[in-house]
């Protein structure tokens, strides 16, 4: 995420929606300011697509929506709008919205070096405001590793998954081998990837 320029005007949510429709890139909206979303790696894109496809197939016919990184999530009781890599909503209130969803039960972020601190910190803090959110998933793009935060009685517990693990998403009643998320991913050593 790249901060807005200092001389950039503050927007109302309505101005933000109209302005962003004219932009080539996506922007998150926090406290009236816009932040450009940086591009990701090929692995980042493949992992997000693998995860989204897995969820879409599982949820077919359920009435739930599986959304990719083009769909905004509104942070409840605020005027914040963010873009997760993958989100799922099964809430009736999100059935007819066109600009954003507000009641996801599951949010997935694929980590990158430029957004990892934000995804783990302030973004997760924003997502936790939503009483409907049951699980928050952080997927490593450089190693086979998934961190799943699950809300249990208003507290968040962490479950770590690695190669050979069966991942359980209780929010949508799905269990699958972690390898499905990493299908066709070739991990490149950091010193090679930076060239």
C-alpha positions as CSV (number, residue, x, y, z in Angstrom):
1,X,0.0,0.0,0.0
2,X,1.4,3.4,-1.0
3,X,0.3,6.5,1.0
4,X,-1.6,9.3,-0.7
5,X,0.3,12.4,-1.8
6,X,0.5,15.2,0.8
7,X,-1.4,17.6,-1.5
8,X,-4.2,15.1,-2.3
9,X,-7.7,16.2,-1.2
10,X,-9.7,14.3,1.4
11,X,-12.7,12.6,-0.1
12,X,-16.2,11.7,1.2
13,X,-17.0,8.0,0.5
14,X,-19.2,9.0,-2.4
15,X,-16.4,11.1,-3.9
16,X,-14.0,8.3,-3.4
17,X,-16.3,5.8,-5.3
18,X,-16.7,8.2,-8.2
19,X,-13.0,9.1,-8.3
20,X,-11.8,5.5,-8.1
21,X,-14.0,4.5,-11.1
22,X,-11.8,6.8,-13.2
23,X,-8.4,5.3,-11.9
24,X,-6.3,2.6,-13.4
25,X,-5.3,1.2,-10.1
26,X,-7.2,0.3,-6.9
27,X,-7.1,2.5,-3.8
28,X,-8.0,1.8,-0.2
29,X,-9.9,4.5,1.6
30,X,-9.0,5.3,5.2
31,X,-10.3,8.4,7.1
32,X,-10.9,10.3,3.9
33,X,-7.5,9.6,2.4
34,X,-6.7,7.2,-0.5
35,X,-3.9,4.7,-0.6
36,X,-2.7,3.1,-3.8
37,X,-2.6,-0.7,-3.8
38,X,0.8,-2.0,-5.0
39,X,1.0,-4.8,-7.5
40,X,2.0,-8.3,-6.5
41,X,4.2,-11.1,-7.7
42,X,3.0,-13.9,-10.0
43,X,3.1,-16.3,-7.1
44,X,0.9,-13.9,-5.1
45,X,-1.6,-13.8,-7.9
46,X,-1.6,-17.6,-8.4
47,X,-2.0,-18.3,-4.7
48,X,-5.0,-15.9,-4.4
49,X,-6.6,-17.4,-7.5
50,X,-6.0,-21.0,-6.2
51,X,-7.6,-20.1,-2.8
52,X,-10.5,-18.2,-4.4
53,X,-11.2,-21.0,-6.9
54,X,-11.2,-23.6,-4.1
55,X,-13.7,-21.6,-2.1
56,X,-15.9,-20.8,-5.1
57,X,-16.2,-24.4,-6.0
58,X,-17.0,-25.4,-2.4
59,X,-19.6,-22.7,-1.9
60,X,-21.4,-23.2,-5.3
61,X,-25.1,-23.2,-4.7
62,X,-24.8,-22.2,-1.0
63,X,-25.9,-18.5,-1.5
64,X,-22.5,-17.3,-0.3
65,X,-20.3,-15.0,-2.5
66,X,-16.6,-15.6,-3.0
67,X,-14.9,-12.4,-4.1
68,X,-11.4,-11.6,-5.4
69,X,-9.2,-8.6,-4.8
70,X,-11.4,-6.3,-7.0
71,X,-14.1,-6.3,-4.3
72,X,-14.0,-3.8,-1.4
73,X,-14.8,-4.6,2.2
74,X,-16.4,-1.8,4.2
75,X,-15.2,-1.6,7.8
76,X,-18.3,-1.4,9.9
77,X,-19.0,1.8,11.9
78,X,-16.4,3.7,9.9
79,X,-15.8,5.1,6.4
80,X,-12.9,2.8,5.7
81,X,-12.9,0.6,2.6
82,X,-10.1,-2.0,2.0
83,X,-9.3,-4.6,-0.6
84,X,-8.6,-8.1,0.7
85,X,-7.1,-10.7,-1.7
86,X,-10.1,-13.0,-1.2
87,X,-13.3,-12.6,0.8
88,X,-16.4,-14.6,1.5
89,X,-19.8,-13.3,2.6
90,X,-22.9,-15.4,3.3
91,X,-24.8,-12.4,4.8
92,X,-28.1,-11.4,3.2
93,X,-27.2,-7.7,3.7
94,X,-24.4,-8.1,1.1
95,X,-26.6,-9.8,-1.5
96,X,-27.5,-6.6,-3.5
97,X,-24.6,-4.3,-2.9
98,X,-22.6,-3.1,-5.8
99,X,-19.7,-1.0,-4.4
100,X,-18.6,-3.2,-1.4
101,X,-19.5,-5.9,1.0
102,X,-19.7,-5.2,4.7
103,X,-20.3,-8.5,6.4
104,X,-17.6,-11.0,5.4
105,X,-17.3,-14.2,7.4
106,X,-13.9,-15.0,5.9
107,X,-11.1,-12.7,4.7
108,X,-7.8,-13.9,3.1
109,X,-4.6,-11.9,2.6
110,X,-1.7,-13.2,0.6
111,X,1.4,-11.7,2.3
112,X,4.0,-9.7,0.3
113,X,7.1,-7.9,1.7
114,X,5.5,-4.5,1.1
115,X,2.1,-5.2,2.8
116,X,2.9,-7.9,5.4
117,X,3.2,-5.5,8.4
118,X,0.0,-3.8,7.4
119,X,-1.9,-7.1,6.9
120,X,-0.8,-8.4,10.3
121,X,-1.3,-5.1,12.1
122,X,-3.6,-2.2,11.2
123,X,-5.6,-4.0,8.6
124,X,-6.3,-7.0,10.9
125,X,-7.3,-4.5,13.6
126,X,-9.8,-2.9,11.2
127,X,-11.2,-6.3,10.1
128,X,-11.7,-7.3,13.8
129,X,-14.3,-4.5,14.2
130,X,-16.7,-6.6,12.2
131,X,-18.8,-9.0,14.4
132,X,-19.6,-11.2,11.4
133,X,-15.9,-12.0,10.6
134,X,-15.1,-15.5,11.9
135,X,-11.7,-16.2,10.3
136,X,-8.8,-14.2,9.0
137,X,-6.2,-16.0,6.9
138,X,-2.6,-14.9,6.1
139,X,-1.0,-16.9,3.3
140,X,2.8,-16.8,2.9
141,X,3.8,-16.4,-0.8
142,X,7.4,-17.5,-0.2
143,X,7.0,-20.7,1.8
144,X,4.2,-23.2,2.3
145,X,2.7,-21.6,5.4
146,X,-0.8,-20.4,6.4
147,X,-1.8,-18.6,9.6
148,X,-5.4,-18.8,10.4
149,X,-6.9,-16.5,13.1
150,X,-10.3,-17.8,14.3
151,X,-12.7,-15.9,16.5
152,X,-13.9,-18.0,19.5
153,X,-16.0,-16.3,22.1
154,X,-14.9,-12.8,21.1
155,X,-11.2,-13.8,21.3
156,X,-8.9,-14.6,18.4
157,X,-6.8,-17.8,18.4
158,X,-4.0,-18.7,16.0
159,X,-3.6,-21.9,14.1
160,X,-0.5,-22.5,12.0
161,X,-0.5,-24.8,9.0
162,X,2.5,-26.0,7.0
163,X,3.3,-28.5,4.3
164,X,1.4,-31.7,4.9
165,X,-1.3,-30.0,6.9
166,X,-5.1,-30.2,6.4
167,X,-6.5,-26.6,6.6
168,X,-9.9,-26.3,8.3
169,X,-12.1,-23.3,7.6
170,X,-14.8,-23.6,10.1
171,X,-16.6,-20.5,8.8
172,X,-17.6,-22.2,5.6
173,X,-17.2,-25.9,6.7
174,X,-14.3,-26.7,4.4
175,X,-11.2,-28.8,5.1
176,X,-8.5,-29.3,2.4
177,X,-4.8,-30.1,2.0
178,X,-2.6,-27.0,2.2
179,X,-1.0,-28.1,-1.1
180,X,-4.2,-27.1,-3.0
181,X,-3.5,-23.4,-2.2
182,X,0.0,-23.8,-3.5
183,X,-0.7,-25.8,-6.6
184,X,1.8,-25.0,-9.4
185,X,3.7,-22.6,-7.2
186,X,7.5,-22.7,-7.6
187,X,9.3,-21.2,-4.6
188,X,12.3,-19.1,-5.7
189,X,15.1,-18.3,-3.3
190,X,15.0,-14.7,-2.2
191,X,18.5,-13.9,-3.7
192,X,17.3,-15.2,-7.1
193,X,13.9,-13.5,-6.9
194,X,15.4,-10.1,-6.3
195,X,17.4,-10.0,-9.6
